[in-house]
Amino acid sequence: MISSEEIKNIAKLSYIEIKDEEMEEMRKNFSSILEYVKKLQELDTDNIEATPSIIDLESVMREDVFKNSDSKLISYFSRSKNNYLEVKKILYNED
Amino acid sequence: MKIENLTIKSAHDGLKNGDFTSVELTNAYLKKIEEKDGEVKAFVTVTKDLALRQAKEADEMIKRGEMTMLTGIPCALKDNFLVEGEKCTASSKFLENYVAPYNATVVEKLKRQGAVFLGKTNLDEFAMGSSCENSAFFKTKNPRDLERVPGGSSGGSAAAVAADMCVYALGTDTGGSIRQPASFCGVVGLKPTYGAVSRNGIIAFASSLDQVGPITKNVEDAQIVFESIKGRDEYDSTTVEYIEKETDGFKIGVPKEYFVNGLDKEVERSIKEAIEEYRKMGAEIVEISLPHTEYALACYYIVAPAEASANLARFDGLRYGQNIDGIISNRTKYFGSEVKKRIMLGTYTLSSGYYDAFYKKALKVRTLIKNDFEDVFKKVDVILGPTSPCLPFKIGEKQDDPMAMYLSDIYTVSVNLAGLPAISIPSKSEGLPIGIQLIGKPFKEKELLKIANKYDR
């Protein structure tokens, strides 16, 4: 079964916190799904191409011009300043 | 007025002949919702004011002779479709108070035709589930048996159609979320080909699988709605414009891998009866093989959570949605446990060290699944089988066992992985509803619907 440490690490990467009382349930469910999907290892796929999408997607380019200003969107921001989204500082000087 | 069993076609005729106005029709449905939805709980939000406003406009359009098949017809939308000025929650606490700032492309298309929006229907949170039990707000009941689930994730839409609380509804289908609830509620559900209908303005779950489609009373109605929502949209780069030629193919493939252990006996009997009925109608029935069927669900449960983990990264609470104290607190407090589990599963299979063994492997298996269908479609026009391996189950029955819940999607997920169109139509057997799934060739919805309609009639 997947360890609590591993679950904590995946949770951290997912920006989620798993509380102690949720841990056992999460370990159990997570493990049963991982066990099930391991079934794919039975198949030899060495010379098979991957299919990330059914349609061949091409990057869509557009002119870099300003279109659709919507002040409604800004009103949803938790904090804003001069029509910009204001967030906590995310880059710090390590010293 | 009597609204039971009204279809788009019959409601349209009534409006056209002046038997009733759209305002009268809309009021009749609003009354039905008031009477019935207390027990079924299909709607997260009833948009009464909007509906009556739209009905008035529709009546004006009809007077001016600007009528299409959908003008003045009351419908419901799954609560992951954005309708400007109305709440859009995805049945998540995260978006409990979120008001949509614009219309989804399909919503805009319906609006232009004078459609009437009665409300937003319940779903499993962010469309992750097969029973509507994962809604953060309440559980929707199956109108055919209130102790049972309506299926999911578009369970609210299917229940609303089945309980005559709207003429038709829209849903989304990532791994069966239109077809399985349609099957459980005894109505018709169409998942179009990947690329047929725009997803712009619909809350994304797994972008290489998500597709929008109708839930209706019959096949004819599914066709009407599909024709009016499909087409190229500059805001969804996967969409294409296409014209399908009329065909008369009537060769039906029946995959031997679909009739194995785990298939309910009653479902099996019912599907076999449908095959016999098709044979009597002159169809050529061919036994076929889709050898990678047993790997589809495992493939899906790597691909879908991986894409979900990326799509749901946008929910930080800073730009919209709930905000308490930073990204981690917001996500921890306002996401439900199934959503957290799938985000984490996706994060895990995409993380370094596991990417090749899980995610890359799944994409290769996806190719094998897609190739299975391509091979078979050289020989047959459609594929027939069950929509779900089981009958609608009791509320709570599978909630503690995620694998048992996931297995109810075993016949539907491969269709999304291969990007194909498929429809679930109700079988004619007595008892709890059973859905027959017909799978078509890519961009051949007309052919698929034509064959489906032969049984439906």
Interface residues (C-beta under 8 A of the other chain):
Chain A: I7 I10 A11 L13 S14 Y15 I16 E17 I18 E22 E25 M26 N29 F30 S32 I33 L34 Y36 V37 K38 K39 L40 Q41 E42 L43 T45 I48 E49 A50 T51 P52 S53 I54 I55 L57 E58 V60 D70 K72 L73 Y76 F77 S78 R79 L85 V87 K88
Chain B: Y98 P101 Y102 Y194 G195 S208 S237 T238 V240 H292 E294 Y295 L297 A298 C299 Y301 I302 S309 A313 D316 G317 L318 R319 Y320 N323 G326 I327 I328 S329 R331 T332 F335 S337 K340 K341 I343 M344 L345 T347 Y348 S351 A357 F358 K360 K361 A362 L363 K364 V365 R366 T367 L368 K370 P402 M403 Y406 A418 G419 P442
